[in-house]
Amino acid sequence: LKGSKTLEKLILYTNKNTNIKYLSLYVFSTENFKRSKEEVDYLMNLFIKMFTRVNKKYKNENIKIIFSGRKEGLSEEVLKSMKNLEDDTSSNTGLVANFCLNYGGKSEIVDATKKIGASLLKGEISIDDINEKLISDNLYNKLPDVDFLIRTSGEMRISNFLLFQISYAEFCFTSTLFPDFTPSKFNKILDEYYKRNRRFGGITE
């Protein structure tokens, strides 16, 4: 519950106090379904309540909500709350908050490959049309590549998150648990990011 409140605070803070246009948040992975039924059910009910609670607030704050992940395995109640939130904020022009729910980076690449393969079989594209942009365009959402990835909780891994999109992302690993990841801590880490020299494979002049 505290984690959902932290999530809400970070989204509102990012929208009002930063120049960030896109914020992707890993709220539930495909692998999380391996947890006990009780825990999964609790989290799904929490999502329904959270998405319903923030709907009007995000709409009024000009925040656009989108979802990345597979729909299979999610209940009708969860899917309905997701669709309502997406639909009600679809015309907003501020921060785009991307909730990665029932998401896995490998699954996303597999699903994109299937879509491209289907287009190839239908004759809609040729083999020479397959490039990085086409793959990117067939991911769950058409979003820019990730600039900065923050991993909380002291874990030193990316846990199957946005694998295609983070090829040149900057990384930060913090020991702070996500429920304790306040906007002030977020701001300090952003200050660190802005001091970095991003070369994208080049060299510093």
MOZIUR-V723604 format. One record per residue. RES is the residue in one letter. PSI is psi as a letter, one per 40 degrees, with the letter a starting at -180 (999 if undefined). Layout:
res=RES psi=PSI
res=RES psi=PSI
This chain:
res=L psi=d
res=K psi=d
res=G psi=d
res=S psi=d
res=K psi=d
res=T psi=d
res=L psi=d
res=E psi=d
res=K psi=d
res=L psi=d
res=I psi=d
res=L psi=d
res=Y psi=d
res=T psi=d
res=N psi=d
res=K psi=d
res=N psi=e
res=T psi=i
res=N psi=e
res=I psi=h
res=K psi=d
res=Y psi=h
res=L psi=h
res=S psi=h
res=L psi=h
res=Y psi=g
res=V psi=d
res=F psi=h
res=S psi=i
res=T psi=d
res=E psi=e
res=N psi=e
res=F psi=e
res=K psi=e
res=R psi=i
res=S psi=i
res=K psi=d
res=E psi=d
res=E psi=d
res=V psi=d
res=D psi=d
res=Y psi=d
res=L psi=d
res=M psi=d
res=N psi=d
res=L psi=d
res=F psi=d
res=I psi=d
res=K psi=d
res=M psi=d
res=F psi=d
res=T psi=d
res=R psi=d
res=V psi=e
res=N psi=d
res=K psi=d
res=K psi=d
res=Y psi=d
res=K psi=d
res=N psi=d
res=E psi=e
res=N psi=f
res=I psi=h
res=K psi=h
res=I psi=h
res=I psi=i
res=F psi=h
res=S psi=h
res=G psi=i
res=R psi=i
res=K psi=d
res=E psi=h
res=G psi=e
res=L psi=i
res=S psi=i
res=E psi=d
res=E psi=d
res=V psi=d
res=L psi=d
res=K psi=d
res=S psi=d
res=M psi=d
res=K psi=d
res=N psi=d
res=L psi=d
res=E psi=d
res=D psi=d
res=D psi=e
res=T psi=e
res=S psi=d
res=S psi=e
res=N psi=i
res=T psi=e
res=G psi=a
res=L psi=h
res=V psi=h
res=A psi=h
res=N psi=h
res=F psi=h
res=C psi=h
res=L psi=h
res=N psi=f
res=Y psi=i
res=G psi=h
res=G psi=d
res=K psi=d
res=S psi=d
res=E psi=d
res=I psi=d
res=V psi=d
res=D psi=d
res=A psi=d
res=T psi=d
res=K psi=d
res=K psi=d
res=I psi=d
res=G psi=d
res=A psi=d
res=S psi=d
res=L psi=d
res=L psi=d
res=K psi=e
res=G psi=e
res=E psi=d
res=I psi=i
res=S psi=i
res=I psi=d
res=D psi=e
res=D psi=e
res=I psi=h
res=N psi=a
res=E psi=d
res=K psi=d
res=L psi=d
res=I psi=d
res=S psi=d
res=D psi=e
res=N psi=e
res=L psi=i
res=Y psi=d
res=N psi=i
res=K psi=g
res=L psi=i
res=P psi=i
res=D psi=i
res=V psi=h
res=D psi=d
res=F psi=h
res=L psi=h
res=I psi=h
res=R psi=h
res=T psi=i
res=S psi=e
res=G psi=e
res=E psi=h
res=M psi=f
res=R psi=i
res=I psi=e
res=S psi=f
res=N psi=f
res=F psi=h
res=L psi=f
res=L psi=d
res=F psi=d
res=Q psi=e
res=I psi=f
res=S psi=d
res=Y psi=f
res=A psi=i
res=E psi=i
res=F psi=i
res=C psi=h
res=F psi=h
res=T psi=i
res=S psi=e
res=T psi=h
res=L psi=i
res=F psi=d
res=P psi=d
res=D psi=e
res=F psi=g
res=T psi=i
res=P psi=d
res=S psi=d
res=K psi=d
res=F psi=d
res=N psi=d
res=K psi=d
res=I psi=d
res=L psi=d
res=D psi=d
res=E psi=d
res=Y psi=d
res=Y psi=e
res=K psi=e
res=R psi=i
res=N psi=h
res=R psi=h
res=R psi=e
res=F psi=f
res=G psi=e
res=G psi=a
res=I psi=i
res=T psi=h
res=E psi=999
